[in-house]
Amino acid sequence: MKPTLSTDVIVVGAGPTGLMLACELALAGVRCRVLERRADEPNITRAFALHARTLELLDARGLADDVVPRGVQIHVVAPLPGVSVDLRELDSRYPMVLIVPQSGTEMVLQARAEQLGVVIWPRTSEGVFSASTVG
C-alpha cells in the first residue's frame, strides 16, 4: 500500500510569489506542496530588483538579511535625464533598490519553505510530476 500524501493547498509555481505564499501558508499551519514545472534549479531572472517595501516584508519574516548580500545596492536612481532620486531619503531600513537575480531570491525563499516543511515537487525529465521526485 502506498503512503497517503496529505495536503491542504497546492501552490503552482516555485517563483518568488509561489514560494512566499507557501511559506506564509506553512507559518499558518496549512499543509501545502509546491508544483514547479522547471526540473532544474532556478537560473532565470524575470525580475532583477527588489524595492524597499519588498525588503521590509522579507525582513518581517527574517529573510532580508539572507537576500541583501546576494545583490548590489543602488541608492541613487535617475529616472529621467537630469533628474535623480536619492533613495536614502526614504524612511526605511532598506533605502535602496537591490539588484538581485530572481534565482537568488528564489533560493532564499525555497530554503525557508523547506525549513518550514513545505515539499516542492519539480517535474521529472519526462515532464510529469511524481511523488518519487521528492527527495
Secondary structure, 3 states (H helix, E strand, C coil): CCCCCCCCEEEECCCHHHHHHHHHHHHCCCCEEEEECCCCCCCCCCCCEECHHHHHHHHHCCCHHHHHHHCEEECEEEEECCEEEEHHHCCCCCCCEEECCHHHHHHHHHHHHHHCCCEEEEECCCCCECHHHCC
